[in-house]
Amino acid sequence: MKTLDLRGLKCPLPVLKTRRYLTALAPGETVEVACTDPLSAIDLPNLLRETGDLLESQIKADGALVFVIRKAGA
């Protein structure tokens, strides 16, 4: 699994960087995205509704919101 560390970035950067990163993934690949911006809890699920990619899990760990996302199409 790949990791995208976006801790310390404020809205809208976590969503923009995640969107860009997802375009480079092959279908079925997963990425773990770590964010400290509290708005990410709303913004990233909304992004995935737009892109059709799958949010496999969302947890709080080490002061960050951690999302596991699977690229759609596999």
Predicted model as a PDB file, atoms N, CA, C, CB and O in Angstrom, pLDDT in the B-factor column:
MODEL        1                                                                  
ATOM      1  N   MET A   1       0.852  -1.184   0.000  1.00 88.00           N  
ATOM      2  CA  MET A   1       0.000   0.000   0.000  1.00 88.00           C  
ATOM      3  C   MET A   1       0.894   1.242   0.000  1.00 88.00           C  
ATOM      4  CB  MET A   1      -0.967   0.001   1.233  1.00 88.00           C  
ATOM      5  O   MET A   1       1.901   1.303   0.705  1.00 88.00           O  
ATOM      6  N   LYS A   2       0.511   2.201  -0.786  1.00 93.00           N  
ATOM      7  CA  LYS A   2       1.241   3.456  -0.861  1.00 93.00           C  
ATOM      8  C   LYS A   2       0.735   4.399   0.226  1.00 93.00           C  
ATOM      9  CB  LYS A   2       1.093   4.100  -2.263  1.00 93.00           C  
ATOM     10  O   LYS A   2      -0.375   4.232   0.730  1.00 93.00           O  
ATOM     11  N   THR A   3       1.548   5.387   0.584  1.00 96.00           N  
ATOM     12  CA  THR A   3       1.187   6.330   1.642  1.00 96.00           C  
ATOM     13  C   THR A   3       1.328   7.755   1.133  1.00 96.00           C  
ATOM     14  CB  THR A   3       2.064   6.117   2.894  1.00 96.00           C  
ATOM     15  O   THR A   3       2.280   8.088   0.427  1.00 96.00           O  
ATOM     16  N   LEU A   4       0.362   8.589   1.503  1.00 97.00           N  
ATOM     17  CA  LEU A   4       0.377  10.005   1.163  1.00 97.00           C  
ATOM     18  C   LEU A   4       0.227  10.775   2.468  1.00 97.00           C  
ATOM     19  CB  LEU A   4      -0.763  10.374   0.133  1.00 97.00           C  
ATOM     20  O   LEU A   4      -0.849  10.782   3.065  1.00 97.00           O  
ATOM     21  N   ASP A   5       1.307  11.427   2.915  1.00 97.00           N  
ATOM     22  CA  ASP A   5       1.306  12.153   4.185  1.00 97.00           C  
ATOM     23  C   ASP A   5       1.012  13.628   3.925  1.00 97.00           C  
ATOM     24  CB  ASP A   5       2.666  11.986   4.924  1.00 97.00           C  
ATOM     25  O   ASP A   5       1.856  14.360   3.409  1.00 97.00           O  
ATOM     26  N   LEU A   6      -0.190  14.050   4.286  1.00 98.00           N  
ATOM     27  CA  LEU A   6      -0.623  15.435   4.052  1.00 98.00           C  
ATOM     28  C   LEU A   6      -0.827  16.183   5.372  1.00 98.00           C  
ATOM     29  CB  LEU A   6      -1.926  15.457   3.229  1.00 98.00           C  
ATOM     30  O   LEU A   6      -1.575  17.159   5.430  1.00 98.00           O  
ATOM     31  N   ARG A   7      -0.168  15.727   6.414  1.00 97.00           N  
ATOM     32  CA  ARG A   7      -0.276  16.382   7.723  1.00 97.00           C  
ATOM     33  C   ARG A   7       0.251  17.810   7.639  1.00 97.00           C  
ATOM     34  CB  ARG A   7       0.500  15.585   8.803  1.00 97.00           C  
ATOM     35  O   ARG A   7       1.275  18.081   7.013  1.00 97.00           O  
ATOM     36  N   GLY A   8      -0.475  18.708   8.284  1.00 97.00           N  
ATOM     37  CA  GLY A   8      -0.068  20.106   8.313  1.00 97.00           C  
ATOM     38  C   GLY A   8      -0.636  20.948   7.183  1.00 97.00           C  
ATOM     39  O   GLY A   8      -0.552  22.175   7.233  1.00 97.00           O  
ATOM     40  N   LEU A   9      -1.210  20.322   6.167  1.00 97.00           N  
ATOM     41  CA  LEU A   9      -1.797  21.069   5.055  1.00 97.00           C  
ATOM     42  C   LEU A   9      -3.239  21.442   5.379  1.00 97.00           C  
ATOM     43  CB  LEU A   9      -1.733  20.247   3.749  1.00 97.00           C  
ATOM     44  O   LEU A   9      -3.968  20.668   6.000  1.00 97.00           O  
ATOM     45  N   LYS A  10      -3.635  22.619   4.958  1.00 96.00           N  
ATOM     46  CA  LYS A  10      -4.994  23.110   5.195  1.00 96.00           C  
ATOM     47  C   LYS A  10      -5.818  23.034   3.913  1.00 96.00           C  
ATOM     48  CB  LYS A  10      -4.962  24.560   5.727  1.00 96.00           C  
ATOM     49  O   LYS A  10      -5.278  23.008   2.808  1.00 96.00           O  
ATOM     50  N   CYS A  11      -7.122  23.000   4.086  1.00 93.00           N  
ATOM     51  CA  CYS A  11      -8.086  22.974   3.000  1.00 93.00           C  
ATOM     52  C   CYS A  11      -7.779  24.126   2.024  1.00 93.00           C  
ATOM     53  CB  CYS A  11      -9.542  23.079   3.554  1.00 93.00           C  
ATOM     54  O   CYS A  11      -7.548  25.251   2.465  1.00 93.00           O  
ATOM     55  N   PRO A  12      -7.775  23.871   0.749  1.00 95.00           N  
ATOM     56  CA  PRO A  12      -8.182  22.677   0.015  1.00 95.00           C  
ATOM     57  C   PRO A  12      -7.034  21.759  -0.388  1.00 95.00           C  
ATOM     58  CB  PRO A  12      -8.921  23.082  -1.201  1.00 95.00           C  
ATOM     59  O   PRO A  12      -7.256  20.824  -1.158  1.00 95.00           O  
ATOM     60  N   LEU A  13      -5.819  21.986   0.099  1.00 97.00           N  
ATOM     61  CA  LEU A  13      -4.663  21.230  -0.374  1.00 97.00           C  
ATOM     62  C   LEU A  13      -4.769  19.716  -0.184  1.00 97.00           C  
ATOM     63  CB  LEU A  13      -3.448  21.718   0.321  1.00 97.00           C  
ATOM     64  O   LEU A  13      -4.390  18.987  -1.101  1.00 97.00           O  
ATOM     65  N   PRO A  14      -5.260  19.196   0.945  1.00 97.00           N  
ATOM     66  CA  PRO A  14      -5.348  17.732   1.051  1.00 97.00           C  
ATOM     67  C   PRO A  14      -6.206  17.102  -0.052  1.00 97.00           C  
ATOM     68  CB  PRO A  14      -5.913  17.351   2.407  1.00 97.00           C  
ATOM     69  O   PRO A  14      -5.851  16.058  -0.599  1.00 97.00           O  
ATOM     70  N   VAL A  15      -7.322  17.733  -0.369  1.00 97.00           N  
ATOM     71  CA  VAL A  15      -8.196  17.182  -1.407  1.00 97.00           C  
ATOM     72  C   VAL A  15      -7.540  17.304  -2.784  1.00 97.00           C  
ATOM     73  CB  VAL A  15      -9.563  17.902  -1.400  1.00 97.00           C  
ATOM     74  O   VAL A  15      -7.586  16.363  -3.576  1.00 97.00           O  
ATOM     75  N   LEU A  16      -6.943  18.434  -3.066  1.00 97.00           N  
ATOM     76  CA  LEU A  16      -6.299  18.621  -4.374  1.00 97.00           C  
ATOM     77  C   LEU A  16      -5.153  17.634  -4.577  1.00 97.00           C  
ATOM     78  CB  LEU A  16      -5.780  20.058  -4.513  1.00 97.00           C  
ATOM     79  O   LEU A  16      -5.021  17.043  -5.649  1.00 97.00           O  
ATOM     80  N   LYS A  17      -4.330  17.457  -3.557  1.00 97.00           N  
ATOM     81  CA  LYS A  17      -3.202  16.532  -3.676  1.00 97.00           C  
ATOM     82  C   LYS A  17      -3.668  15.083  -3.754  1.00 97.00           C  
ATOM     83  CB  LYS A  17      -2.251  16.706  -2.498  1.00 97.00           C  
ATOM     84  O   LYS A  17      -3.070  14.275  -4.465  1.00 97.00           O  
ATOM     85  N   THR A  18      -4.734  14.750  -3.027  1.00 98.00           N  
ATOM     86  CA  THR A  18      -5.278  13.392  -3.099  1.00 98.00           C  
ATOM     87  C   THR A  18      -5.848  13.125  -4.481  1.00 98.00           C  
ATOM     88  CB  THR A  18      -6.362  13.179  -2.026  1.00 98.00           C  
ATOM     89  O   THR A  18      -5.617  12.061  -5.056  1.00 98.00           O  
ATOM     90  N   ARG A  19      -6.588  14.080  -5.014  1.00 97.00           N  
ATOM     91  CA  ARG A  19      -7.156  13.918  -6.372  1.00 97.00           C  
ATOM     92  C   ARG A  19      -6.046  13.667  -7.388  1.00 97.00           C  
ATOM     93  CB  ARG A  19      -7.977  15.176  -6.783  1.00 97.00           C  
ATOM     94  O   ARG A  19      -6.149  12.758  -8.212  1.00 97.00           O  
ATOM     95  N   ARG A  20      -5.005  14.457  -7.332  1.00 97.00           N  
ATOM     96  CA  ARG A  20      -3.889  14.307  -8.271  1.00 97.00           C  
ATOM     97  C   ARG A  20      -3.224  12.941  -8.103  1.00 97.00           C  
ATOM     98  CB  ARG A  20      -2.852  15.434  -8.067  1.00 97.00           C  
ATOM     99  O   ARG A  20      -2.884  12.282  -9.085  1.00 97.00           O  
ATOM    100  N   TYR A  21      -3.042  12.527  -6.856  1.00 97.00           N  
ATOM    101  CA  TYR A  21      -2.394  11.249  -6.576  1.00 97.00           C  
ATOM    102  C   TYR A  21      -3.238  10.082  -7.101  1.00 97.00           C  
ATOM    103  CB  TYR A  21      -2.152  11.092  -5.064  1.00 97.00           C  
ATOM    104  O   TYR A  21      -2.703   9.125  -7.661  1.00 97.00           O  
ATOM    105  N   LEU A  22      -4.563  10.171  -6.915  1.00 97.00           N  
ATOM    106  CA  LEU A  22      -5.446   9.095  -7.362  1.00 97.00           C  
ATOM    107  C   LEU A  22      -5.415   8.906  -8.872  1.00 97.00           C  
ATOM    108  CB  LEU A  22      -6.862   9.371  -6.915  1.00 97.00           C  
ATOM    109  O   LEU A  22      -5.582   7.786  -9.354  1.00 97.00           O  
ATOM    110  N   THR A  23      -5.206   9.972  -9.618  1.00 95.00           N  
ATOM    111  CA  THR A  23      -5.175   9.838 -11.077  1.00 95.00           C  
ATOM    112  C   THR A  23      -3.983   8.998 -11.535  1.00 95.00           C  
ATOM    113  CB  THR A  23      -5.123  11.222 -11.737  1.00 95.00           C  
ATOM    114  O   THR A  23      -4.022   8.409 -12.615  1.00 95.00           O  
ATOM    115  N   ALA A  24      -2.925   8.938 -10.726  1.00 94.00           N  
ATOM    116  CA  ALA A  24      -1.730   8.183 -11.099  1.00 94.00           C  
ATOM    117  C   ALA A  24      -1.803   6.714 -10.678  1.00 94.00           C  
ATOM    118  CB  ALA A  24      -0.507   8.825 -10.484  1.00 94.00           C  
ATOM    119  O   ALA A  24      -0.961   5.917 -11.092  1.00 94.00           O  
ATOM    120  N   LEU A  25      -2.794   6.341  -9.862  1.00 96.00           N  
ATOM    121  CA  LEU A  25      -2.902   4.961  -9.403  1.00 96.00           C  
ATOM    122  C   LEU A  25      -3.565   4.084 -10.459  1.00 96.00           C  
ATOM    123  CB  LEU A  25      -3.689   4.894  -8.093  1.00 96.00           C  
ATOM    124  O   LEU A  25      -4.406   4.541 -11.233  1.00 96.00           O  
ATOM    125  N   ALA A  26      -3.168   2.827 -10.471  1.00 96.00           N  
ATOM    126  CA  ALA A  26      -3.818   1.840 -11.331  1.00 96.00           C  
ATOM    127  C   ALA A  26      -5.080   1.345 -10.618  1.00 96.00           C  
ATOM    128  CB  ALA A  26      -2.848   0.644 -11.666  1.00 96.00           C  
ATOM    129  O   ALA A  26      -5.130   1.347  -9.388  1.00 96.00           O  
ATOM    130  N   PRO A  27      -6.091   0.926 -11.368  1.00 96.00           N  
ATOM    131  CA  PRO A  27      -7.301   0.396 -10.744  1.00 96.00           C  
ATOM    132  C   PRO A  27      -6.970  -0.738  -9.775  1.00 96.00           C  
ATOM    133  CB  PRO A  27      -8.280  -0.095 -11.816  1.00 96.00           C  
ATOM    134  O   PRO A  27      -6.181  -1.631 -10.083  1.00 96.00           O  
ATOM    135  N   GLY A  28      -7.596  -0.678  -8.593  1.00 96.00           N  
ATOM    136  CA  GLY A  28      -7.386  -1.692  -7.564  1.00 96.00           C  
ATOM    137  C   GLY A  28      -6.286  -1.357  -6.572  1.00 96.00           C  
ATOM    138  O   GLY A  28      -6.230  -1.951  -5.496  1.00 96.00           O  
ATOM    139  N   GLU A  29      -5.404  -0.410  -6.912  1.00 97.00           N  
ATOM    140  CA  GLU A  29      -4.349  -0.016  -5.980  1.00 97.00           C  
ATOM    141  C   GLU A  29      -4.950   0.756  -4.808  1.00 97.00           C  
ATOM    142  CB  GLU A  29      -3.274   0.837  -6.697  1.00 97.00           C  
ATOM    143  O   GLU A  29      -5.993   1.395  -4.944  1.00 97.00           O  
ATOM    144  N   THR A  30      -4.283   0.692  -3.655  1.00 97.00           N  
ATOM    145  CA  THR A  30      -4.745   1.423  -2.484  1.00 97.00           C  
ATOM    146  C   THR A  30      -3.699   2.426  -2.043  1.00 97.00           C  
ATOM    147  CB  THR A  30      -5.078   0.464  -1.341  1.00 97.00           C  
ATOM    148  O   THR A  30      -2.504   2.267  -2.294  1.00 97.00           O  
ATOM    149  N   VAL A  31      -4.181   3.460  -1.379  1.00 98.00           N  
ATOM    150  CA  VAL A  31      -3.312   4.481  -0.808  1.00 98.00           C  
ATOM    151  C   VAL A  31      -3.852   4.827   0.576  1.00 98.00           C  
ATOM    152  CB  VAL A  31      -3.235   5.753  -1.727  1.00 98.00           C  
ATOM    153  O   VAL A  31      -5.062   4.894   0.792  1.00 98.00           O  
ATOM    154  N   GLU A  32      -2.928   5.044   1.502  1.00 98.00           N  
ATOM    155  CA  GLU A  32      -3.273   5.506   2.839  1.00 98.00           C  
ATOM    156  C   GLU A  32      -2.949   6.995   2.898  1.00 98.00           C  
ATOM    157  CB  GLU A  32      -2.499   4.699   3.953  1.00 98.00           C  
ATOM    158  O   GLU A  32      -1.805   7.399   2.688  1.00 98.00           O  
ATOM    159  N   VAL A  33      -3.962   7.807   3.185  1.00 98.00           N  
ATOM    160  CA  VAL A  33      -3.812   9.260   3.214  1.00 98.00           C  
ATOM    161  C   VAL A  33      -3.960   9.730   4.661  1.00 98.00           C  
ATOM    162  CB  VAL A  33      -4.865   9.961   2.280  1.00 98.00           C  
ATOM    163  O   VAL A  33      -4.973   9.455   5.304  1.00 98.00           O  
ATOM    164  N   ALA A  34      -2.948  10.440   5.174  1.00 98.00           N  
ATOM    165  CA  ALA A  34      -2.977  10.970   6.538  1.00 98.00           C  
ATOM    166  C   ALA A  34      -3.086  12.490   6.484  1.00 98.00           C  
ATOM    167  CB  ALA A  34      -1.709  10.537   7.335  1.00 98.00           C  
ATOM    168  O   ALA A  34      -2.273  13.158   5.845  1.00 98.00           O  
ATOM    169  N   CYS A  35      -4.110  13.035   7.167  1.00 98.00           N  
ATOM    170  CA  CYS A  35      -4.375  14.477   7.170  1.00 98.00           C  
ATOM    171  C   CYS A  35      -4.600  14.949   8.603  1.00 98.00           C  
ATOM    172  CB  CYS A  35      -5.608  14.820   6.280  1.00 98.00           C  
ATOM    173  O   CYS A  35      -5.107  14.205   9.442  1.00 98.00           O  
ATOM    174  N   THR A  36      -4.215  16.195   8.868  1.00 97.00           N  
ATOM    175  CA  THR A  36      -4.520  16.794  10.168  1.00 97.00           C  
ATOM    176  C   THR A  36      -5.612  17.853  10.070  1.00 97.00           C  
ATOM    177  CB  THR A  36      -3.267  17.407  10.767  1.00 97.00           C  
ATOM    178  O   THR A  36      -6.125  18.300  11.095  1.00 97.00           O  
ATOM    179  N   ASP A  37      -5.971  18.256   8.872  1.00 97.00           N  
ATOM    180  CA  ASP A  37      -7.036  19.248   8.693  1.00 97.00           C  
ATOM    181  C   ASP A  37      -8.379  18.590   9.009  1.00 97.00           C  
ATOM    182  CB  ASP A  37      -7.028  19.831   7.237  1.00 97.00           C  
ATOM    183  O   ASP A  37      -8.753  17.626   8.341  1.00 97.00           O  
ATOM    184  N   PRO A  38      -9.119  19.089  10.017  1.00 95.00           N  
ATOM    185  CA  PRO A  38     -10.387  18.453  10.380  1.00 95.00           C  
ATOM    186  C   PRO A  38     -11.422  18.448   9.257  1.00 95.00           C  
ATOM    187  CB  PRO A  38     -10.964  19.144  11.573  1.00 95.00           C  
ATOM    188  O   PRO A  38     -12.302  17.588   9.239  1.00 95.00           O  
ATOM    189  N   LEU A  39     -11.333  19.390   8.325  1.00 96.00           N  
ATOM    190  CA  LEU A  39     -12.278  19.410   7.204  1.00 96.00           C  
ATOM    191  C   LEU A  39     -12.077  18.233   6.246  1.00 96.00           C  
ATOM    192  CB  LEU A  39     -12.144  20.717   6.439  1.00 96.00           C  
ATOM    193  O   LEU A  39     -12.943  17.946   5.420  1.00 96.00           O  
ATOM    194  N   SER A  40     -10.942  17.562   6.359  1.00 96.00           N  
ATOM    195  CA  SER A  40     -10.695  16.403   5.504  1.00 96.00           C  
ATOM    196  C   SER A  40     -11.730  15.307   5.744  1.00 96.00           C  
ATOM    197  CB  SER A  40      -9.286  15.855   5.745  1.00 96.00           C  
ATOM    198  O   SER A  40     -12.033  14.533   4.836  1.00 96.00           O  
ATOM    199  N   ALA A  41     -12.272  15.234   6.952  1.00 96.00           N  
ATOM    200  CA  ALA A  41     -13.288  14.223   7.268  1.00 96.00           C  
ATOM    201  C   ALA A  41     -14.536  14.405   6.413  1.00 96.00           C  
ATOM    202  CB  ALA A  41     -13.661  14.288   8.753  1.00 96.00           C  
ATOM    203  O   ALA A  41     -15.277  13.448   6.185  1.00 96.00           O  
ATOM    204  N   ILE A  42     -14.771  15.610   5.945  1.00 96.00           N  
ATOM    205  CA  ILE A  42     -15.904  15.900   5.071  1.00 96.00           C  
ATOM    206  C   ILE A  42     -15.455  15.913   3.608  1.00 96.00           C  
ATOM    207  CB  ILE A  42     -16.550  17.253   5.450  1.00 96.00           C  
ATOM    208  O   ILE A  42     -16.109  15.336   2.739  1.00 96.00           O  
ATOM    209  N   ASP A  43     -14.328  16.580   3.353  1.00 96.00           N  
ATOM    210  CA  ASP A  43     -13.890  16.824   1.981  1.00 96.00           C  
ATOM    211  C   ASP A  43     -13.442  15.565   1.242  1.00 96.00           C  
ATOM    212  CB  ASP A  43     -12.772  17.813   1.987  1.00 96.00           C  
ATOM    213  O   ASP A  43     -13.783  15.392   0.072  1.00 96.00           O  
ATOM    214  N   LEU A  44     -12.685  14.682   1.899  1.00 97.00           N  
ATOM    215  CA  LEU A  44     -12.198  13.497   1.186  1.00 97.00           C  
ATOM    216  C   LEU A  44     -13.333  12.538   0.816  1.00 97.00           C  
ATOM    217  CB  LEU A  44     -11.165  12.766   2.036  1.00 97.00           C  
ATOM    218  O   LEU A  44     -13.354  12.064  -0.320  1.00 97.00           O  
ATOM    219  N   PRO A  45     -14.279  12.225   1.711  1.00 97.00           N  
ATOM    220  CA  PRO A  45     -15.414  11.393   1.267  1.00 97.00           C  
ATOM    221  C   PRO A  45     -16.200  12.036   0.115  1.00 97.00           C  
ATOM    222  CB  PRO A  45     -16.359  11.130   2.444  1.00 97.00           C  
ATOM    223  O   PRO A  45     -16.663  11.331  -0.781  1.00 97.00           O  
ATOM    224  N   ASN A  46     -16.353  13.366   0.130  1.00 97.00           N  
ATOM    225  CA  ASN A  46     -17.034  14.046  -0.981  1.00 97.00           C  
ATOM    226  C   ASN A  46     -16.249  13.883  -2.280  1.00 97.00           C  
ATOM    227  CB  ASN A  46     -17.226  15.543  -0.663  1.00 97.00           C  
ATOM    228  O   ASN A  46     -16.838  13.656  -3.336  1.00 97.00           O  
ATOM    229  N   LEU A  47     -14.929  13.997  -2.208  1.00 97.00           N  
ATOM    230  CA  LEU A  47     -14.090  13.784  -3.391  1.00 97.00           C  
ATOM    231  C   LEU A  47     -14.306  12.381  -3.951  1.00 97.00           C  
ATOM    232  CB  LEU A  47     -12.600  14.000  -3.048  1.00 97.00           C  
ATOM    233  O   LEU A  47     -14.430  12.206  -5.163  1.00 97.00           O  
ATOM    234  N   LEU A  48     -14.349  11.386  -3.074  1.00 97.00           N  
ATOM    235  CA  LEU A  48     -14.489  10.010  -3.533  1.00 97.00           C  
ATOM    236  C   LEU A  48     -15.864   9.745  -4.140  1.00 97.00           C  
ATOM    237  CB  LEU A  48     -14.241   9.054  -2.384  1.00 97.00           C  
ATOM    238  O   LEU A  48     -15.997   8.907  -5.031  1.00 97.00           O  
ATOM    239  N   ARG A  49     -16.878  10.448  -3.667  1.00 97.00           N  
ATOM    240  CA  ARG A  49     -18.193  10.334  -4.302  1.00 97.00           C  
ATOM    241  C   ARG A  49     -18.123  10.860  -5.744  1.00 97.00           C  
ATOM    242  CB  ARG A  49     -19.268  11.116  -3.484  1.00 97.00           C  
ATOM    243  O   ARG A  49     -18.781  10.330  -6.638  1.00 97.00           O  
ATOM    244  N   GLU A  50     -17.323  11.901  -5.953  1.00 96.00           N  
ATOM    245  CA  GLU A  50     -17.144  12.460  -7.302  1.00 96.00           C  
ATOM    246  C   GLU A  50     -16.358  11.514  -8.208  1.00 96.00           C  
ATOM    247  CB  GLU A  50     -16.427  13.813  -7.225  1.00 96.00           C  
ATOM    248  O   GLU A  50     -16.729  11.293  -9.361  1.00 96.00           O  
ATOM    249  N   THR A  51     -15.261  10.953  -7.670  1.00 96.00           N  
ATOM    250  CA  THR A  51     -14.361  10.154  -8.500  1.00 96.00           C  
ATOM    251  C   THR A  51     -14.829   8.710  -8.652  1.00 96.00           C  
ATOM    252  CB  THR A  51     -12.968  10.174  -7.914  1.00 96.00           C  
ATOM    253  O   THR A  51     -14.434   8.028  -9.598  1.00 96.00           O  
ATOM    254  N   GLY A  52     -15.665   8.238  -7.731  1.00 97.00           N  
ATOM    255  CA  GLY A  52     -16.113   6.853  -7.768  1.00 97.00           C  
ATOM    256  C   GLY A  52     -15.155   5.892  -7.093  1.00 97.00           C  
ATOM    257  O   GLY A  52     -15.388   4.683  -7.111  1.00 97.00           O  
ATOM    258  N   ASP A  53     -14.079   6.397  -6.497  1.00 98.00           N  
ATOM    259  CA  ASP A  53     -13.131   5.547  -5.789  1.00 98.00           C  
ATOM    260  C   ASP A  53     -13.726   5.153  -4.432  1.00 98.00           C  
ATOM    261  CB  ASP A  53     -11.762   6.272  -5.608  1.00 98.00           C  
ATOM    262  O   ASP A  53     -14.677   5.780  -3.965  1.00 98.00           O  
ATOM    263  N   LEU A  54     -13.169   4.120  -3.804  1.00 98.00           N  
ATOM    264  CA  LEU A  54     -13.751   3.516  -2.618  1.00 98.00           C  
ATOM    265  C   LEU A  54     -12.999   3.900  -1.351  1.00 98.00           C  
ATOM    266  CB  LEU A  54     -13.777   2.017  -2.763  1.00 98.00           C  
ATOM    267  O   LEU A  54     -11.781   3.740  -1.275  1.00 98.00           O  
ATOM    268  N   LEU A  55     -13.722   4.405  -0.361  1.00 98.00           N  
ATOM    269  CA  LEU A  55     -13.148   4.666   0.957  1.00 98.00           C  
ATOM    270  C   LEU A  55     -13.257   3.376   1.752  1.00 98.00           C  
ATOM    271  CB  LEU A  55     -13.875   5.860   1.690  1.00 98.00           C  
ATOM    272  O   LEU A  55     -14.348   2.997   2.180  1.00 98.00           O  
ATOM    273  N   GLU A  56     -12.126   2.697   1.952  1.00 98.00           N  
ATOM    274  CA  GLU A  56     -12.140   1.419   2.655  1.00 98.00           C  
ATOM    275  C   GLU A  56     -12.178   1.590   4.164  1.00 98.00           C  
ATOM    276  CB  GLU A  56     -10.935   0.604   2.267  1.00 98.00           C  
ATOM    277  O   GLU A  56     -12.810   0.797   4.860  1.00 98.00           O  
ATOM    278  N   SER A  57     -11.504   2.622   4.682  1.00 98.00           N  
ATOM    279  CA  SER A  57     -11.567   2.886   6.119  1.00 98.00           C  
ATOM    280  C   SER A  57     -11.178   4.323   6.400  1.00 98.00           C  
ATOM    281  CB  SER A  57     -10.653   1.923   6.895  1.00 98.00           C  
ATOM    282  O   SER A  57     -10.495   4.975   5.611  1.00 98.00           O  
ATOM    283  N   GLN A  58     -11.634   4.794   7.548  1.00 97.00           N  
ATOM    284  CA  GLN A  58     -11.318   6.143   8.022  1.00 97.00           C  
ATOM    285  C   GLN A  58     -11.196   6.037   9.536  1.00 97.00           C  
ATOM    286  CB  GLN A  58     -12.424   7.212   7.588  1.00 97.00           C  
ATOM    287  O   GLN A  58     -12.157   5.697  10.226  1.00 97.00           O  
ATOM    288  N   ILE A  59      -9.987   6.336  10.049  1.00 97.00           N  
ATOM    289  CA  ILE A  59      -9.755   6.259  11.490  1.00 97.00           C  
ATOM    290  C   ILE A  59      -8.965   7.479  11.946  1.00 97.00           C  
ATOM    291  CB  ILE A  59      -9.006   4.952  11.863  1.00 97.00           C  
ATOM    292  O   ILE A  59      -8.395   8.207  11.134  1.00 97.00           O  
ATOM    293  N   LYS A  60      -8.942   7.687  13.256  1.00 96.00           N  
ATOM    294  CA  LYS A  60      -8.048   8.679  13.853  1.00 96.00           C  
ATOM    295  C   LYS A  60      -6.878   7.934  14.457  1.00 96.00           C  
ATOM    296  CB  LYS A  60      -8.782   9.554  14.930  1.00 96.00           C  
ATOM    297  O   LYS A  60      -7.064   6.974  15.204  1.00 96.00           O  
ATOM    298  N   ALA A  61      -5.666   8.375  14.133  1.00 93.00           N  
ATOM    299  CA  ALA A  61      -4.459   7.725  14.657  1.00 93.00           C  
ATOM    300  C   ALA A  61      -3.338   8.748  14.740  1.00 93.00           C  
ATOM    301  CB  ALA A  61      -4.036   6.520  13.766  1.00 93.00           C  
ATOM    302  O   ALA A  61      -3.080   9.475  13.781  1.00 93.00           O  
ATOM    303  N   ASP A  62      -2.680   8.801  15.873  1.00 90.00           N  
ATOM    304  CA  ASP A  62      -1.525   9.698  16.067  1.00 90.00           C  
ATOM    305  C   ASP A  62      -1.844  11.145  15.735  1.00 90.00           C  
ATOM    306  CB  ASP A  62      -0.359   9.236  15.215  1.00 90.00           C  
ATOM    307  O   ASP A  62      -1.017  11.838  15.143  1.00 90.00           O  
ATOM    308  N   GLY A  63      -3.034  11.616  16.107  1.00 93.00           N  
ATOM    309  CA  GLY A  63      -3.409  13.002  15.882  1.00 93.00           C  
ATOM    310  C   GLY A  63      -3.791  13.332  14.449  1.00 93.00           C  
ATOM    311  O   GLY A  63      -3.912  14.504  14.092  1.00 93.00           O  
ATOM    312  N   ALA A  64      -3.981  12.313  13.629  1.00 97.00           N  
ATOM    313  CA  ALA A  64      -4.325  12.544  12.223  1.00 97.00           C  
ATOM    314  C   ALA A  64      -5.552  11.718  11.849  1.00 97.00           C  
ATOM    315  CB  ALA A  64      -3.129  12.191  11.295  1.00 97.00           C  
ATOM    316  O   ALA A  64      -5.861  10.710  12.486  1.00 97.00           O  
ATOM    317  N   LEU A  65      -6.231  12.160  10.819  1.00 98.00           N  
ATOM    318  CA  LEU A  65      -7.272  11.361  10.184  1.00 98.00           C  
ATOM    319  C   LEU A  65      -6.587  10.528   9.113  1.00 98.00           C  
ATOM    320  CB  LEU A  65      -8.424  12.259   9.578  1.00 98.00           C  
ATOM    321  O   LEU A  65      -5.869  11.063   8.269  1.00 98.00           O  
ATOM    322  N   VAL A  66      -6.808   9.224   9.146  1.00 98.00           N  
ATOM    323  CA  VAL A  66      -6.157   8.323   8.200  1.00 98.00           C  
ATOM    324  C   VAL A  66      -7.234   7.641   7.360  1.00 98.00           C  
ATOM    325  CB  VAL A  66      -5.270   7.268   8.942  1.00 98.00           C  
ATOM    326  O   VAL A  66      -8.129   6.982   7.889  1.00 98.00           O  
ATOM    327  N   PHE A  67      -7.133   7.809   6.054  1.00 98.00           N  
ATOM    328  CA  PHE A  67      -8.078   7.256   5.104  1.00 98.00           C  
ATOM    329  C   PHE A  67      -7.365   6.198   4.267  1.00 98.00           C  
ATOM    330  CB  PHE A  67      -8.684   8.370   4.205  1.00 98.00           C  
ATOM    331  O   PHE A  67      -6.238   6.407   3.818  1.00 98.00           O  
ATOM    332  N   VAL A  68      -8.021   5.073   4.062  1.00 98.00           N  
ATOM    333  CA  VAL A  68      -7.512   4.073   3.123  1.00 98.00           C  
ATOM    334  C   VAL A  68      -8.462   4.087   1.935  1.00 98.00           C  
ATOM    335  CB  VAL A  68      -7.408   2.624   3.780  1.00 98.00           C  
ATOM    336  O   VAL A  68      -9.660   3.839   2.070  1.00 98.00           O  
ATOM    337  N   ILE A  69      -7.894   4.386   0.761  1.00 98.00           N  
ATOM    338  CA  ILE A  69      -8.680   4.576  -0.450  1.00 98.00           C  
ATOM    339  C   ILE A  69      -8.239   3.564  -1.501  1.00 98.00           C  
ATOM    340  CB  ILE A  69      -8.535   6.024  -0.984  1.00 98.00           C  
ATOM    341  O   ILE A  69      -7.043   3.379  -1.730  1.00 98.00           O  
ATOM    342  N   ARG A  70      -9.218   2.904  -2.144  1.00 98.00           N  
ATOM    343  CA  ARG A  70      -8.931   1.989  -3.249  1.00 98.00           C  
ATOM    344  C   ARG A  70      -9.390   2.633  -4.556  1.00 98.00           C  
ATOM    345  CB  ARG A  70      -9.632   0.607  -3.034  1.00 98.00           C  
ATOM    346  O   ARG A  70     -10.525   3.093  -4.678  1.00 98.00           O  
ATOM    347  N   LYS A  71      -8.493   2.654  -5.514  1.00 97.00           N  
ATOM    348  CA  LYS A  71      -8.801   3.198  -6.843  1.00 97.00           C  
ATOM    349  C   LYS A  71      -9.841   2.314  -7.525  1.00 97.00           C  
ATOM    350  CB  LYS A  71      -7.512   3.302  -7.719  1.00 97.00           C  
ATOM    351  O   LYS A  71      -9.691   1.093  -7.572  1.00 97.00           O  
ATOM    352  N   ALA A  72     -10.882   2.925  -8.046  1.00 95.00           N  
ATOM    353  CA  ALA A  72     -11.975   2.196  -8.690  1.00 95.00           C  
ATOM    354  C   ALA A  72     -11.521   1.556  -9.988  1.00 95.00           C  
ATOM    355  CB  ALA A  72     -13.152   3.125  -8.956  1.00 95.00           C  
ATOM    356  O   ALA A  72     -10.526   1.958 -10.592  1.00 95.00           O  
ATOM    357  N   GLY A  73     -12.275   0.550 -10.398  1.00 87.00           N  
ATOM    358  CA  GLY A  73     -12.055  -0.042 -11.702  1.00 87.00           C  
ATOM    359  C   GLY A  73     -11.496  -1.437 -11.681  1.00 87.00           C  
ATOM    360  O   GLY A  73     -11.285  -2.027 -12.740  1.00 87.00           O  
ATOM    361  N   ALA A  74     -11.245  -1.992 -10.498  1.00 58.00           N  
ATOM    362  CA  ALA A  74     -10.701  -3.355 -10.463  1.00 58.00           C  
ATOM    363  C   ALA A  74     -11.749  -4.339 -10.015  1.00 58.00           C  
ATOM    364  CB  ALA A  74      -9.489  -3.435  -9.540  1.00 58.00           C  
ATOM    365  O   ALA A  74     -11.475  -5.535  -9.924  1.00 58.00           O  
TER     366      ALA A  74                                                      
ENDMDL                                                                          
END                                                                             
